[in-house]
Amino acid sequence: MAPKLPTNPEKFGKRYVRLVATGKSAQNSKLSEKEALYRALTRFAQTVPDNGKVRKFPLRFVGLMLIFWLLQPALAFSQSHEEEGREIVRKSLVGWKGITFRCSPDAENDAFLDGICRDVRAEARLLAATGNIPFHDLTGSDYFALALDSTSNDFFVLETRLRTTRGGDDRAVYMEIEARAYYSEAVEQNAGPDKPQGKPRSGDLVFFSDDLIGSGPPGPDLAQALTSAMSTRLKDFFSLVIESRNR
């Protein structure tokens, strides 16, 4: 059990007081803040009294404390970076009037994949209805039918793709969700005519994508796990769609 910090450090002598001061006065010493903290923690591990007796504190715990402290800026940056990415998606979704949807398994007449698609389609329709978002389900249609429906209605395309291994007792399934729009002559607004980004090009602009992988016997348990995981991703995406429509 880890020793507790004494509530009245003065009775334990100058050793403990000097230790605490080392950590607090790092900025006033020649050591960097990180170096001073590490030395203070290391000394603390060896000398903190517990009920008046000196006990050694596991150094690996001190290391974990130090690593956690050092990672705080990185964690904050990661969260900030993620929010910036979500804001880019929100801006990309502003202005579209609805969604053209398709679920695309990699093989026809595959009962296992068809069952997953059926559940994913139902979830997407429910989320669209809840958010009052116009929704066209074109599952079974080809790429050109999707492009025509989306461009003629000012919709963007939301597609779920399923890819799977075959043979053997288990199957691995890869699922991807992608939101995109087709552009026939897209250019970068601020690019000069001599730049490649300034020349009109056709293709799909992807606003959002996410994926997942699952494996196991191709039965209801695997199908439920995959559908549940994709449902989480759909809910996250539709929350961004709704936020963009409220701007």
C-alpha positions as CSV (number, residue, x, y, z in Angstrom):
1,M,0.0,0.0,0.0
2,A,1.3,3.5,-0.9
3,P,2.3,5.6,2.1
4,K,0.1,8.6,3.0
5,L,1.4,12.1,3.0
6,P,1.9,13.5,6.5
7,T,-0.5,16.2,7.5
8,N,2.0,17.9,9.7
9,P,5.4,17.7,7.9
10,E,7.3,19.8,10.4
11,K,7.5,16.9,12.9
12,F,9.2,14.7,10.4
13,G,12.2,17.1,10.2
14,K,13.9,19.2,7.5
15,R,14.3,16.2,5.1
16,Y,10.6,16.2,4.1
17,V,10.3,20.0,4.0
18,R,13.3,20.3,1.8
19,L,11.9,17.7,-0.5
20,V,8.6,19.5,-1.0
21,A,10.5,22.8,-1.5
22,T,12.6,21.2,-4.2
23,G,9.5,20.5,-6.3
24,K,7.9,23.9,-5.6
25,S,11.0,26.1,-6.3
26,A,12.0,24.4,-9.5
27,Q,11.7,27.6,-11.5
28,N,14.1,29.4,-9.2
29,S,16.8,26.8,-9.5
30,K,19.2,26.0,-12.3
31,L,17.3,22.8,-13.0
32,S,14.5,22.7,-15.5
33,E,11.0,22.2,-14.1
34,K,10.9,18.6,-15.4
35,E,14.3,17.7,-14.0
36,A,13.4,19.2,-10.6
37,L,10.1,17.4,-10.5
38,Y,11.7,14.1,-11.4
39,R,14.4,14.5,-8.7
40,A,11.8,15.5,-6.1
41,L,9.6,12.5,-6.9
42,T,12.5,10.1,-6.8
43,R,13.6,11.4,-3.4
44,F,10.0,11.3,-2.2
45,A,9.9,7.6,-3.2
46,Q,12.8,6.8,-1.0
47,T,12.1,8.9,2.1
48,V,8.5,9.7,2.8
49,P,7.7,8.6,6.4
50,D,4.6,6.4,7.1
51,N,3.6,6.4,10.7
52,G,7.0,7.7,11.6
53,K,8.9,4.9,9.7
54,V,10.7,5.3,6.4
55,R,9.3,3.1,3.7
56,K,10.4,2.8,0.1
57,F,7.8,3.8,-2.5
58,P,7.8,1.9,-5.8
59,L,9.8,3.8,-8.4
60,R,7.6,2.5,-11.2
61,F,4.7,4.4,-9.6
62,V,6.8,7.5,-9.6
63,G,7.6,6.9,-13.2
64,L,3.9,6.6,-14.0
65,M,3.1,9.8,-12.2
66,L,5.8,11.6,-14.1
67,I,4.7,10.2,-17.5
68,F,1.1,11.2,-16.8
69,W,2.2,14.7,-15.9
70,L,4.3,15.0,-19.1
71,L,1.5,13.7,-21.3
72,Q,-1.0,16.4,-20.2
73,P,0.0,18.9,-22.9
74,A,-0.1,16.1,-25.5
75,L,-3.6,14.9,-24.4
76,A,-4.9,18.5,-24.5
77,F,-3.4,19.0,-28.0
78,S,-5.0,15.7,-29.1
79,Q,-8.5,16.8,-27.9
80,S,-8.0,20.2,-29.5
81,H,-7.0,18.7,-32.8
82,E,-10.0,16.3,-32.7
83,E,-12.4,19.2,-32.2
84,E,-10.8,21.2,-35.0
85,G,-11.4,18.2,-37.3
86,R,-15.0,17.9,-36.2
87,E,-15.4,21.7,-36.9
88,I,-14.1,21.2,-40.5
89,V,-16.7,18.4,-41.0
90,R,-19.5,20.7,-39.7
91,K,-18.5,23.5,-42.1
92,S,-18.4,21.0,-45.0
93,L,-21.9,19.8,-44.2
94,V,-23.5,23.3,-44.1
95,G,-26.0,24.0,-46.9
96,W,-26.8,20.4,-48.1
97,K,-30.5,19.7,-48.2
98,G,-30.5,16.0,-47.4
99,I,-28.7,12.6,-47.7
100,T,-28.5,10.1,-50.5
101,F,-27.7,6.8,-48.7
102,R,-26.4,3.4,-49.8
103,C,-25.2,0.3,-48.0
104,S,-22.8,-1.7,-50.3
105,P,-21.8,-5.3,-49.4
106,D,-19.0,-6.7,-51.5
107,A,-21.1,-9.6,-52.8
108,E,-24.7,-10.2,-53.7
109,N,-26.9,-12.7,-52.0
110,D,-24.7,-12.9,-48.9
111,A,-27.3,-13.4,-46.1
112,F,-24.8,-12.4,-43.4
113,L,-23.8,-9.1,-45.0
114,D,-27.4,-8.4,-46.2
115,G,-28.6,-8.7,-42.6
116,I,-26.0,-6.2,-41.4
117,C,-26.9,-3.8,-44.2
118,R,-30.6,-4.1,-43.3
119,D,-29.9,-3.1,-39.7
120,V,-27.6,-0.3,-40.7
121,R,-30.1,1.1,-43.2
122,A,-32.8,1.1,-40.5
123,E,-30.5,2.9,-38.1
124,A,-29.6,5.6,-40.7
125,R,-33.3,6.1,-41.6
126,L,-34.3,6.5,-37.9
127,L,-31.5,9.0,-37.3
128,A,-32.4,11.0,-40.3
129,A,-36.1,11.0,-39.4
130,T,-35.2,12.1,-35.8
131,G,-33.2,15.0,-37.1
132,N,-35.8,15.9,-39.8
133,I,-33.3,15.3,-42.5
134,P,-34.5,14.4,-46.0
135,F,-33.2,10.9,-46.7
136,H,-33.1,8.8,-49.9
137,D,-32.1,5.2,-49.5
138,L,-30.6,4.0,-52.9
139,T,-29.1,0.8,-51.6
140,G,-28.7,-1.5,-54.7
141,S,-28.2,1.4,-57.1
142,D,-24.9,2.1,-58.9
143,Y,-22.5,5.0,-58.5
144,F,-24.0,7.1,-61.2
145,A,-27.5,6.8,-59.8
146,L,-26.2,8.0,-56.5
147,A,-24.4,10.9,-58.1
148,L,-27.5,11.9,-60.1
149,D,-29.8,11.8,-57.1
150,S,-27.4,13.7,-54.9
151,T,-26.6,16.5,-57.4
152,S,-30.1,17.0,-58.6
153,N,-31.4,17.4,-55.0
154,D,-28.5,19.2,-53.5
155,F,-27.9,16.1,-51.2
156,F,-24.6,14.6,-50.2
157,V,-23.9,10.9,-50.4
158,L,-23.6,8.8,-47.2
159,E,-22.3,5.3,-48.0
160,T,-21.6,2.2,-45.8
161,R,-19.3,-0.4,-47.4
162,L,-18.8,-3.9,-46.2
163,R,-15.9,-6.1,-47.2
164,T,-15.4,-9.7,-45.9
165,T,-13.2,-12.7,-46.1
166,R,-14.6,-16.0,-47.1
167,G,-13.6,-19.6,-46.4
168,G,-13.0,-21.2,-43.0
169,D,-15.1,-21.1,-39.9
170,D,-14.6,-17.5,-39.1
171,R,-15.0,-14.3,-41.1
172,A,-13.3,-11.0,-40.9
173,V,-15.5,-8.0,-41.8
174,Y,-14.3,-4.5,-42.7
175,M,-17.0,-1.7,-42.5
176,E,-16.5,1.8,-43.7
177,I,-18.8,4.9,-43.5
178,E,-18.1,7.8,-45.9
179,A,-19.8,11.1,-46.5
180,R,-19.0,12.7,-49.9
181,A,-20.2,14.9,-52.7
182,Y,-19.4,14.8,-56.4
183,Y,-17.8,17.8,-58.1
184,S,-17.5,18.1,-61.9
185,E,-15.1,21.2,-61.9
186,A,-13.7,21.7,-58.5
187,V,-10.8,24.2,-57.9
188,E,-9.0,25.6,-54.9
189,Q,-10.5,29.1,-54.4
190,N,-7.2,30.8,-53.6
191,A,-5.0,28.9,-56.0
192,G,-3.5,30.6,-59.0
193,P,-4.1,29.3,-62.5
194,D,-0.5,28.1,-62.7
195,K,-1.1,25.8,-59.7
196,P,-2.5,22.3,-60.1
197,Q,-5.1,23.1,-57.4
198,G,-6.3,25.9,-59.6
199,K,-7.2,23.7,-62.5
200,P,-10.8,22.4,-62.7
201,R,-11.0,18.7,-61.7
202,S,-13.8,16.2,-61.3
203,G,-14.2,13.7,-58.5
204,D,-15.6,13.0,-55.0
205,L,-14.9,15.3,-52.1
206,V,-14.9,13.3,-48.9
207,F,-16.2,15.2,-45.8
208,F,-16.1,12.4,-43.3
209,S,-15.0,8.8,-43.0
210,D,-14.6,6.2,-40.3
211,D,-14.2,2.4,-40.2
212,L,-14.1,-0.7,-38.1
213,I,-13.1,-4.4,-38.3
214,G,-14.6,-7.4,-36.6
215,S,-14.1,-11.2,-36.9
216,G,-15.6,-14.4,-35.6
217,P,-18.1,-17.0,-36.6
218,P,-20.6,-15.5,-39.1
219,G,-23.6,-15.6,-36.8
220,P,-25.9,-13.2,-34.9
221,D,-23.3,-12.4,-32.2
222,L,-20.8,-11.0,-34.8
223,A,-23.6,-9.3,-36.7
224,Q,-24.9,-7.6,-33.6
225,A,-21.4,-6.4,-32.5
226,L,-20.7,-5.0,-36.0
227,T,-24.1,-3.3,-36.2
228,S,-23.7,-1.8,-32.7
229,A,-20.3,-0.4,-33.5
230,M,-21.5,1.1,-36.8
231,S,-24.5,2.5,-35.0
232,T,-22.2,4.4,-32.7
233,R,-20.4,5.9,-35.7
234,L,-23.6,6.8,-37.4
235,K,-24.9,8.6,-34.3
236,D,-21.7,10.6,-34.0
237,F,-21.9,11.6,-37.7
238,F,-25.6,12.5,-37.6
239,S,-24.9,14.7,-34.6
240,L,-22.5,16.7,-36.8
241,V,-25.1,16.9,-39.5
242,I,-27.7,18.3,-37.1
243,E,-25.3,20.8,-35.7
244,S,-24.4,22.0,-39.2
245,R,-28.1,22.4,-40.1
246,N,-28.6,24.6,-37.0
247,R,-26.1,27.2,-38.2
